[in-house]
Amino acid sequence: MTQVETTAQAGDPVRGVPEGAAPHASGGGASGEGASGDGMRSKGLGGNSVGLLGSAVIGISTVAPVYCLTSTLGSTAGEVGLQMPAIFLAGFLPMLLVAFAYRELNQVMPDCGTSFTWTVKAFGPRVGWMCGWGLVVATIIVLSNLAGVATSYFWLLAGELTGSGKIAELADNKPVHILTCLALIALATLVSYRGMTATKGVQYALVGLQLVVLVLFVVMAFGKADSGLPEFAGGLDFSWSWFNPFSVGSFAAFTAGLSLSIFMYWGWDACLTANEETTGSEKTPGRAALIAMVVLVGSYLATAVAAQMAVGSGDKGLGLGNPDTSDNVFAALAGPVMGPVLGILLFVAVLASATASLQTTFIPVARTVLAMSAYEALPASYSRVHPRFKSPGRATVHAGVATGIFYTVMTLVSEHVLVDTIYALGLMICFYYALTSFACAWYFRRDLTGSARDALFKGVFPVLGGVLLTAVFAKTLYDMWDPAYGSGSSVFGVGSVFVIGVGLLLVGFLIMLVMQRRSPAFFRGEILTKDTPSLVVRD
């Protein structure tokens, strides 16, 4: 049993409750019902649908480690060379610090709006609205990339299984690619629409498959490092210097690599957006997020070291830095490392990874939109929860439609959409993660002198994580103005990554101005109140 002490100021709502009795966790009721004294509302989602293991699996699945590795290993090696393991560790540090902020905030406010709800409570409605928009638009970007990778691997796998090069080439046929992509988005939307129970069942198999195949790839890559075969002539002996971030050639290369690394960890907070549907909503999601993070960093470091030992980071042949294969490293390494038969498993794993993440990534965007609607920050129609599946049906469907439109438009406009949107995604991630970290420290500011634990986990760690991510955000914003950043494409002389990233934030700001006229009560702070109670939680 959790003992909670409250020392709220006069007029502050007392929000500390015993474990298992969270006043804001849903389990029934329509949007707007069950509102607490500080504006927190039940959403009508299906409570107690996911346990610790299921929550951790959702976090890992949303990140999609095999997809992230195949789409980012080459780009990262091209930026930082052999220091890729160091960059993966550097990206893990701010993510871990942010995870502590999420855990502390979730313990007192297990709300599916997560970053949106928490930043509103700390900084007010406008900052909170933009933070929520950052999460939503980042998710739409990554959904489009996931769908694109899943489509490419679908046709590549079909070509491998049939032995037909013409079928494999359909991955590069733009009309076929777009239609297949839209079909996969529709399928993922349907599974997510059917609720958390359907989502959880699909994920156990898909996450298990990709992790097993990834372990097999790592083991076989280590074996190829000592094979002496000519195609692995670029392989290197292991060196601890690979873990030294100060050996990166330039600060610009470091920040570019770090932005990619941060992208590779993004998605673990899906554990938190499912908090109202999780058993033990105050503590289980935070623990699941930390478990997911440990699995991810272990997977990334093992794969980076094994790949560098097998093929090196050069820009020729199988080298990870080869620009001809950097967008899809595993497609180039599958056959040479694992052989023609087992190599097909790697294609299956990437397809499973992208497909699984495509489906679970609907969780954070749909539930954030649901929460924003429940608190009247978005139109009320998005707060509808399906009576049978207990899922935010309308928000899920509209997220799928937005993903399909975004991917179709970007594919027709830019041949390098995957590269540029991934770089822009790093900007969005830093934006809303940093705001959430600062919101944690500000929200708990009256608790920071209560104990050393409170000072560290509610103050020092979140602020440090926020500062690191803000620095990456600022440096990335400066660098992406240059057309050479990302794919090298530009719009009127400005880098396309800058146009995508900043343009989407400006779109959010304009939508916020429209909503401010339609829902003045929320923006006056009358719906979700801004407060800072003094709260100490002890086990």
ABEGO torsion letter per residue (X at the ends): XBBBBBBBBBGBBBABBBBGABAABBAEEBBGBGBBAAGBBBAGBBBGABBAAAAAAAAAAAAGAAAAAAAAAAAAAAAAEAAAAAAAAAAAAAAAAAAAAAAAAAAABBBAAEAAAAAAAAAEAAAAAAAAAAAAAAAAAAAAAAAAAAAAAAAAAAAAAAGBAAAAAAAABAAAAAAAAAAAAAAAAAAAAAEAAAAAAAAAAAAAAAAAAAAAAAAAAAAAAAAGBAAAAABBBBBAAAABAAABABAAAAAAAAAAAAAAABGAAAAAAAAAABBGAAAAAAAAAAAAAAAAAAAAAAAAAAAAAAAEABABEABAABAAAAABAAAAAAAAAAEAAAAAAAAAAAAAAAAAAAAAAAAAAAAAAAAAAAAGABBAAAABBBAAAGBBAAAAAAAAAAAAAAAAAAAAABAAAAAAAAAAAAAAAAAAAAAAAAAAAAAAAAAAAABAAAAAAAAAAAAAAAAAAAAAAAAAAAAAABAABEAGBBBGGBBAAAAAAAAAAAAAAAAAAAAAAABAAAAAGAABBBBBBBBBBBX
